[in-house]
Amino acid sequence: MSVIAPHERADFVAVLHRHHLAESDFAIQETDTPDAVDEVYPLHGYVTIIRRATLREKGYRTGHGTAWTAEFDRDLARGTFG
């Protein structure tokens, strides 16, 4: 099971489109933390986003109460991924 909620994946793609970037240029690696459970979205975890063109990567915590897609958006604006 994915640690990324469906709305988070949609937000991720929307962020890429806002920055005029191709989804195919980014890879997502997911790691879950199975001991963390809540009723809204039961998984918490960690995603690592890798930009294939530059091989730059950054990790973000996922799950209820996190805002990793907003953090990713800010990182793109700052040039973190090249």
C-alpha positions, 0 to 999 in steps of 0.5 A: 500500500502506498504511503501517498494519499491519492489527493497528495499524488494529484497535488504532486502532479499539479505542482509539477505542471505549475512549474512546467516540469514533466512527471516522467522526469521525477521518481518517487521512492516510498518508505512506510512506518507501519507503527503509525496509524490514524483513522484519516489516512492510516499510513505515515511514511517518507518519500524521496523525490528524485529528479532524473535529469539531475539526480538531485533528491530530497526526502519528505515526511508523508501522512496526516498532518504533513504538507510535503507537496507544499514543501516540494513546491517551495523546493522547486521554486528555490532550485533544489532539484536543478 
